[in-house]
Amino acid sequence: MKLWGGRFAAPPAGALDRLGKSIGFDRRLHAEEVRVNRAYAAALAAAGVLTAAERDRMVAGLDRVGEALAADPPPPLDDEDIHTTVERMLADEIGELARKLPTGRSRNDLSQTGFRLYLADALRDVITAVDRLRRALLVRAAEHFETVVPGYTHTQRAQPVVFAQLLLAHFWPLTRDRERLLAARGRAAASPMGAGALAGNPYPVDREALASDLGLPAVLENSVDAVGTRDYALEFLAAGAILGVHLSRLAEDMVLWSTAEFGFIRLDDAWSTGSSLMPQKRNPDGFELIRGKAGRLTGNLVALLTTLKGLASSYQRDLQEDKEPCFDTLDTLLLALPVAEGGVATMQVRPDRMRAALSHDLLATDLAEYLVARGLPFRDAHDVAGQVFAHCEREGVTPPELSLDELRRFSPAFGDDVAEVWDYRASAARRAVVGGTAPDAVRAQIEAAVATLPPDDARE
């Protein structure tokens, strides 16, 4: 069965038919397809195209089609697309009356309405999964707001921080990801239905009432734009790609922290894997796979961007390429996010290894700040502190081992109180600005983070 073909003398070539088929992936929209058709039947009746009896018979038939398509196992389908499937099955249920349902409607507005409904609903699940990961990070951060650990820049030792600060550094990007996903969901929740192929519907269909019936709060204002735009899909894919990058950065930290060389955490057995050859191995495969998925998520965005960049306005068949990247990004995120949550929630944090990793070079900035407090300009203090640490490196000693006389060879500003510099916890505590590593600042940050979490049972 084809939904077109009256002007053709022959069917399409087999190769063309295979290229154009989308039933393999758009069948997952079957529930939304039935839902939109039900609403459109009601809109046609309100417009005087169908009688109330025809509408009721059509809706009952669509309900039976929906039940059949939702069966487990699902029925085998070999139609061109899900629109053809539903129309064919409806005809099997109610006969010739089914041929009235497409009146004034196109696959162009129909497909986009169903896809938008699906995406808006699926994004709720992604947002919920992001919230679960955010909550896991926050719980672990609250346990370690005084646990001092080396902080790194350029993957080199930098300054002492608290472990909560490192975990919260992943919480806040995920919070912004949540905002982007919510915005993408809001943009998706607009109705193209009634736009027809591109010019609108010639029957007095109430587009606002139709959108309201579908639970969509907005109607797309321009019929040509309504069938041709995919910016909402791009927005989701962009949000998904950015989220994927943030998950990848979290994964990289988890992989590094769980190495024998770092040893800051130990992943739970349930979130680790083994080697087929080396019996001793405990591999962070889950986080490595999450890290790898970032490339896939970025690729999905680039694929649709590339498809869209050269298209004229209104509908082009190229736009059929919108769904698979979005489906794949949804599926990938819904696989990756629970693994990240599980790994974070169950990891064993090892403060003893963190303490053992602390070294005096982490306090070089504190030494410079000490000299600033003693009256030196910062650039001079920076130079003196650098000379002190270079000397210690050459001589194979640590800065606390230097006598006051030795330190005064570098600057007369040094005093007896320089010994107070060599305290890692005090170093972290001095960073008391908003967002800093001081315990009170971290507590305040945790309180602010808690305020961004929805109730446990809430779904956007």
C-alpha positions as CSV (number, residue, x, y, z in Angstrom):
1,M,0.0,0.0,0.0
2,K,1.2,3.5,-0.9
3,L,-0.3,6.8,0.3
4,W,0.4,8.2,-3.2
5,G,0.8,6.9,-6.7
6,G,-2.3,8.0,-8.7
7,R,-0.3,9.9,-11.3
8,F,2.3,7.1,-11.7
9,A,2.0,4.3,-14.3
10,A,4.5,2.0,-12.5
11,P,5.6,1.4,-8.9
12,P,9.0,2.8,-7.7
13,A,12.1,0.7,-8.4
14,G,13.0,-1.7,-5.7
15,A,16.2,0.1,-4.8
16,L,14.4,3.5,-4.5
17,D,11.7,1.8,-2.4
18,R,14.3,0.4,0.0
19,L,16.1,3.7,0.3
20,G,12.9,5.6,1.1
21,K,11.5,3.2,3.7
22,S,11.5,4.5,7.3
23,I,9.3,1.9,9.0
24,G,12.5,0.3,10.5
25,F,13.0,3.3,12.8
26,D,9.8,5.4,12.8
27,R,7.7,2.4,14.0
28,R,8.7,3.5,17.5
29,L,6.4,6.4,16.9
30,H,3.3,4.2,16.6
31,A,1.7,5.4,19.9
32,E,2.1,9.0,18.9
33,E,0.9,8.3,15.4
34,V,-2.3,6.9,16.7
35,R,-2.6,9.7,19.2
36,V,-2.3,12.4,16.6
37,N,-4.8,10.6,14.3
38,R,-7.3,10.4,17.1
39,A,-7.0,14.1,17.8
40,Y,-7.2,14.9,14.1
41,A,-10.4,12.8,13.7
42,A,-12.0,14.9,16.5
43,A,-10.8,18.1,14.7
44,L,-12.3,17.0,11.4
45,A,-15.6,16.3,13.2
46,A,-15.5,19.7,14.8
47,A,-14.9,21.2,11.3
48,G,-17.9,19.4,9.9
49,V,-15.9,17.0,7.7
50,L,-16.9,13.9,9.7
51,T,-20.1,13.2,11.5
52,A,-20.0,12.4,15.2
53,A,-20.8,8.7,14.4
54,E,-17.9,8.6,11.9
55,R,-15.6,10.2,14.4
56,D,-16.5,7.7,17.1
57,R,-16.1,4.7,14.7
58,M,-12.8,6.1,13.5
59,V,-11.4,6.7,17.1
60,A,-12.5,3.2,18.1
61,G,-10.7,1.7,15.1
62,L,-7.6,3.7,15.9
63,D,-7.7,2.4,19.5
64,R,-7.7,-1.2,18.1
65,V,-4.8,-0.3,15.8
66,G,-2.9,1.1,18.7
67,E,-3.4,-2.0,20.8
68,A,-2.2,-4.2,17.9
69,L,0.9,-2.1,17.4
70,A,1.7,-2.1,21.1
71,A,1.5,-5.9,21.3
72,D,4.5,-7.9,22.6
73,P,6.0,-9.2,20.5
74,P,5.2,-6.4,18.0
75,P,3.7,-7.3,14.7
76,P,6.0,-7.5,11.6
77,L,5.7,-4.4,9.4
78,D,6.8,-3.9,5.9
79,D,5.1,-0.6,5.0
80,E,6.8,2.5,3.7
81,D,6.4,4.3,7.0
82,I,4.4,4.3,10.2
83,H,1.8,6.6,8.6
84,T,1.1,4.0,5.9
85,T,1.0,1.3,8.6
86,V,-1.7,3.0,10.7
87,E,-3.8,4.0,7.7
88,R,-3.6,0.4,6.3
89,M,-4.5,-1.1,9.6
90,L,-7.3,1.4,10.2
91,A,-8.8,0.4,6.8
92,D,-8.7,-3.2,7.9
93,E,-10.7,-2.2,11.0
94,I,-13.3,0.2,9.6
95,G,-13.1,-0.1,5.8
96,E,-13.7,2.8,3.4
97,L,-14.3,5.3,6.2
98,A,-10.5,5.2,6.9
99,R,-10.0,7.0,3.6
100,K,-11.5,10.2,5.0
101,L,-9.0,10.5,7.8
102,P,-6.2,12.2,5.7
103,T,-8.6,15.0,4.6
104,G,-6.6,18.2,4.6
105,R,-3.7,16.5,6.3
106,S,-0.2,15.6,5.0
107,R,2.5,13.3,6.2
108,N,4.5,16.5,6.5
109,D,2.6,17.9,9.4
110,L,1.5,14.5,10.7
111,S,5.1,13.1,11.0
112,Q,6.4,16.2,12.7
113,T,3.6,16.3,15.3
114,G,4.1,12.7,16.3
115,F,7.9,13.2,16.5
116,R,7.6,16.3,18.6
117,L,5.2,14.5,21.0
118,Y,7.6,11.6,21.3
119,L,10.7,13.8,21.8
120,A,9.0,16.0,24.4
121,D,7.9,12.9,26.4
122,A,11.2,11.1,26.1
123,L,13.1,14.1,27.3
124,R,11.3,13.8,30.6
125,D,13.1,10.5,31.1
126,V,16.5,12.0,30.2
127,I,16.0,14.9,32.6
128,T,15.0,12.5,35.4
129,A,18.2,10.5,34.8
130,V,20.3,13.6,34.9
131,D,18.6,14.5,38.2
132,R,19.5,11.1,39.6
133,L,23.1,11.5,38.7
134,R,23.2,15.1,40.1
135,R,21.7,13.8,43.4
136,A,24.3,11.0,43.6
137,L,27.1,13.5,43.1
138,L,25.6,15.8,45.7
139,V,25.3,13.0,48.3
140,R,28.9,12.1,47.9
141,A,30.0,15.7,48.0
142,A,28.3,16.3,51.3
143,E,30.3,13.4,52.8
144,H,33.6,14.9,51.8
145,F,33.5,18.7,52.1
146,E,36.6,18.6,54.4
147,T,38.5,15.8,52.7
148,V,41.6,17.5,51.2
149,V,42.9,16.2,47.9
150,P,45.4,17.5,45.2
151,G,43.7,19.7,42.6
152,Y,45.1,19.6,39.1
153,T,45.4,22.0,36.1
154,H,47.0,20.8,32.9
155,T,46.8,17.3,34.6
156,Q,49.6,18.6,36.9
157,R,49.5,19.2,40.6
158,A,48.1,22.7,41.3
159,Q,46.6,23.5,44.7
160,P,44.9,21.7,47.5
161,V,41.1,21.4,47.2
162,V,38.4,19.4,49.0
163,F,37.0,16.3,47.3
164,A,33.5,17.8,47.4
165,Q,34.7,20.6,45.2
166,L,35.8,18.1,42.5
167,L,32.4,16.3,42.6
168,L,30.5,19.6,42.6
169,A,32.5,20.6,39.5
170,H,30.6,17.9,37.7
171,F,27.2,18.7,39.4
172,W,27.0,22.3,38.1
173,P,27.6,21.4,34.4
174,L,24.9,18.8,34.7
175,T,22.6,21.4,36.1
176,R,23.1,23.6,33.1
177,D,22.6,20.5,30.9
178,R,19.2,20.0,32.6
179,E,18.3,23.6,31.8
180,R,19.2,23.0,28.1
181,L,17.2,19.8,28.0
182,L,14.2,21.6,29.5
183,A,14.5,24.4,26.9
184,A,14.7,21.8,24.1
185,R,11.7,20.0,25.5
186,G,9.8,23.3,25.6
187,R,10.7,24.0,22.0
188,A,9.7,20.6,20.8
189,A,6.2,21.0,22.4
190,A,4.7,23.0,19.6
191,S,2.1,21.7,17.1
192,P,2.6,21.7,13.3
193,M,-0.7,19.9,12.9
194,G,-2.9,21.8,10.5
195,A,0.0,23.1,8.4
196,G,-0.7,20.4,5.7
197,A,2.0,19.8,3.2
198,L,3.1,23.5,3.5
199,A,0.2,25.8,2.8
200,G,-2.1,25.1,5.7
201,N,-5.4,23.2,5.9
202,P,-8.3,24.2,3.7
203,Y,-10.9,23.0,6.2
204,P,-11.9,25.0,9.3
205,V,-9.7,22.9,11.6
206,D,-9.1,24.6,14.9
207,R,-5.3,24.3,15.3
208,E,-5.3,25.7,18.8
209,A,-7.9,23.2,20.0
210,L,-6.1,20.4,18.2
211,A,-2.8,21.3,19.9
212,S,-4.5,21.5,23.2
213,D,-6.1,18.1,22.7
214,L,-2.5,16.7,22.1
215,G,-1.2,18.4,25.2
216,L,1.0,20.8,23.2
217,P,1.0,24.3,24.6
218,A,1.8,26.2,21.4
219,V,1.0,26.2,17.6
220,L,3.7,26.9,15.1
221,E,2.8,30.2,13.5
222,N,3.9,29.7,9.9
223,S,2.8,26.6,7.9
224,V,5.9,26.6,5.7
225,D,8.2,26.8,8.7
226,A,6.1,24.2,10.6
227,V,6.8,21.4,8.1
228,G,10.4,22.4,7.3
229,T,12.0,23.4,10.6
230,R,14.1,20.9,12.6
231,D,15.7,23.4,14.9
232,Y,14.1,21.8,17.9
233,A,15.7,18.5,17.0
234,L,19.1,20.3,16.6
235,E,18.6,21.9,20.0
236,F,18.0,18.6,21.6
237,L,21.0,17.0,19.8
238,A,23.2,20.0,20.9
239,A,22.0,19.6,24.5
240,G,22.7,15.9,24.2
241,A,26.1,16.4,22.8
242,I,27.1,18.9,25.5
243,L,25.7,16.5,28.1
244,G,27.8,13.7,26.5
245,V,30.9,15.8,26.8
246,H,30.2,16.5,30.5
247,L,29.6,12.9,31.1
248,S,32.9,12.1,29.3
249,R,34.8,14.5,31.5
250,L,33.3,12.9,34.7
251,A,34.2,9.5,33.3
252,E,37.8,10.6,32.7
253,D,38.1,11.7,36.3
254,M,36.6,8.5,37.5
255,V,39.0,6.5,35.4
256,L,42.0,8.4,36.6
257,W,41.0,8.5,40.3
258,S,40.4,4.7,40.3
259,T,43.9,3.9,38.9
260,A,46.5,2.3,41.2
261,E,48.6,5.4,40.6
262,F,45.9,7.7,42.0
263,G,43.9,5.4,44.1
264,F,41.5,8.1,45.3
265,I,38.5,5.9,44.7
266,R,37.7,2.3,44.2
267,L,34.8,1.4,42.0
268,D,32.3,-1.1,43.3
269,D,32.4,-4.6,41.9
270,A,28.9,-4.1,40.4
271,W,30.3,-1.2,38.3
272,S,33.6,-2.8,37.3
273,T,34.5,-5.4,34.8
274,G,37.3,-8.0,34.4
275,S,39.8,-9.1,31.8
276,S,39.5,-12.2,29.7
277,L,43.2,-12.8,30.1
278,M,44.5,-11.0,33.3
279,P,42.7,-12.4,36.4
280,Q,43.7,-9.4,38.6
281,K,42.1,-6.7,36.5
282,R,39.3,-4.4,37.8
283,N,38.5,-2.3,34.8
284,P,36.3,0.9,34.7
285,D,34.7,-0.2,31.5
286,G,31.4,1.6,32.2
287,F,33.1,5.0,32.5
288,E,35.3,4.2,29.5
289,L,32.2,3.4,27.4
290,I,30.5,6.6,28.6
291,R,33.6,8.5,27.6
292,G,33.5,6.9,24.2
293,K,29.8,7.7,23.7
294,A,30.6,11.4,23.6
295,G,31.9,11.0,20.1
296,R,28.7,9.3,19.0
297,L,26.5,12.0,20.5
298,T,28.6,14.7,18.9
299,G,28.4,12.9,15.6
300,N,24.6,12.8,15.8
301,L,24.5,16.6,16.1
302,V,26.9,17.1,13.2
303,A,25.0,14.7,11.0
304,L,21.7,16.6,11.3
305,L,23.4,20.0,11.1
306,T,25.1,18.8,7.9
307,T,21.8,17.5,6.4
308,L,20.0,20.8,7.1
309,K,22.5,23.4,6.1
310,G,21.8,23.3,2.3
311,L,18.1,22.8,2.3
312,A,15.6,25.2,0.9
313,S,12.6,26.2,3.2
314,S,9.5,24.0,3.5
315,Y,9.7,20.2,3.4
316,Q,12.4,18.2,1.6
317,R,12.7,14.4,1.8
318,D,16.2,14.8,3.3
319,L,14.3,15.7,6.5
320,Q,13.5,12.1,7.0
321,E,17.1,12.0,8.4
322,D,16.0,13.8,11.6
323,K,14.7,10.9,13.6
324,E,17.5,8.3,13.7
325,P,20.1,10.7,15.3
326,C,17.6,11.8,17.9
327,F,16.5,8.3,18.7
328,D,20.2,7.2,19.0
329,T,21.0,10.2,21.3
330,L,18.0,9.4,23.5
331,D,18.9,5.7,23.7
332,T,22.6,6.5,24.4
333,L,21.9,8.9,27.1
334,L,19.4,6.6,28.8
335,L,22.0,3.9,28.8
336,A,24.9,6.0,30.0
337,L,23.3,8.1,32.7
338,P,22.3,5.3,35.0
339,V,25.8,3.8,34.8
340,A,27.4,7.1,35.8
341,E,24.9,7.4,38.6
342,G,25.6,3.9,39.8
343,G,29.4,4.3,39.7
344,V,29.3,7.5,41.6
345,A,26.8,6.4,44.2
346,T,28.7,3.2,45.1
347,M,32.3,4.2,44.8
348,Q,34.6,3.8,47.8
349,V,36.3,7.1,48.5
350,R,39.8,6.7,50.0
351,P,40.9,9.8,52.0
352,D,44.1,8.0,53.1
353,R,45.3,7.9,49.5
354,M,44.3,11.5,49.0
355,R,46.3,12.6,52.0
356,A,49.3,10.5,50.8
357,A,49.1,12.3,47.5
358,L,49.5,15.7,49.0
359,S,52.9,17.3,48.4
360,H,54.4,20.7,49.3
361,D,54.5,21.9,45.7
362,L,50.7,22.3,46.0
363,L,51.4,25.1,48.5
364,A,53.7,27.2,46.2
365,T,50.9,29.7,45.6
366,D,50.3,29.9,49.4
367,L,54.0,30.8,49.8
368,A,53.6,33.6,47.3
369,E,50.5,34.8,49.1
370,Y,52.3,34.7,52.4
371,L,54.9,37.0,51.0
372,V,52.2,39.3,49.6
373,A,50.9,39.6,53.2
374,R,54.4,40.5,54.3
375,G,54.4,43.4,51.8
376,L,55.8,42.1,48.5
377,P,54.0,42.9,45.2
378,F,52.5,39.7,43.9
379,R,54.8,39.4,40.9
380,D,57.8,39.7,43.1
381,A,56.3,37.2,45.6
382,H,55.6,34.8,42.7
383,D,59.2,35.0,41.5
384,V,60.6,34.4,45.0
385,A,58.3,31.4,45.6
386,G,59.4,29.9,42.3
387,Q,63.0,30.3,43.2
388,V,62.4,28.6,46.6
389,F,60.8,25.6,45.0
390,A,63.4,25.3,42.2
391,H,66.1,25.3,44.8
392,C,64.4,22.6,46.8
393,E,64.0,20.5,43.7
394,R,67.7,20.8,42.9
395,E,68.8,20.0,46.4
396,G,66.3,17.2,47.0
397,V,64.7,18.8,50.0
398,T,61.2,20.0,50.9
399,P,60.5,23.7,51.6
400,P,59.6,23.1,55.3
401,E,63.1,21.7,55.7
402,L,64.7,25.0,54.9
403,S,65.8,27.2,57.8
404,L,64.6,30.7,58.2
405,D,68.1,31.9,57.3
406,E,68.1,29.9,54.1
407,L,64.7,31.3,53.1
408,R,65.9,34.8,53.8
409,R,68.5,34.4,51.1
410,F,65.6,34.5,48.7
411,S,63.8,37.4,50.4
412,P,64.1,39.2,53.7
413,A,60.4,39.2,54.0
414,F,60.3,35.7,55.4
415,G,59.5,35.4,59.1
416,D,59.1,32.8,61.7
417,D,55.4,32.4,60.9
418,V,56.3,30.9,57.4
419,A,55.8,27.5,59.0
420,E,52.0,28.2,59.0
421,V,52.1,28.0,55.2
422,W,52.7,24.2,55.1
423,D,49.1,23.2,56.1
424,Y,47.0,21.7,53.3
425,R,43.7,22.1,55.2
426,A,44.5,25.7,56.0
427,S,45.3,26.3,52.3
428,A,41.9,25.1,51.3
429,A,40.2,27.0,54.1
430,R,41.7,30.3,53.0
431,R,39.7,30.1,49.7
432,A,36.5,31.4,51.4
433,V,35.0,33.3,48.5
434,V,31.7,32.1,47.1
435,G,32.4,28.9,45.2
436,G,35.8,28.4,46.9
437,T,37.1,25.4,48.7
438,A,36.7,26.6,52.3
439,P,34.4,24.4,54.3
440,D,31.8,27.1,54.9
441,A,31.9,28.0,51.2
442,V,31.5,24.4,50.2
443,R,28.6,24.0,52.6
444,A,26.9,27.0,51.1
445,Q,27.5,25.6,47.6
446,I,25.9,22.3,48.6
447,E,22.9,24.2,50.0
448,A,22.6,26.0,46.7
449,A,22.9,22.8,44.8
450,V,20.2,21.1,46.9
451,A,17.9,24.0,46.0
452,T,18.2,23.0,42.3
453,L,17.0,19.5,42.8
454,P,13.3,18.6,42.2
455,P,11.5,16.5,44.7
456,D,12.4,12.8,44.5
457,D,9.2,11.9,42.8
458,A,8.9,14.9,40.5
459,R,9.1,14.6,36.7
460,E,9.3,17.7,34.5
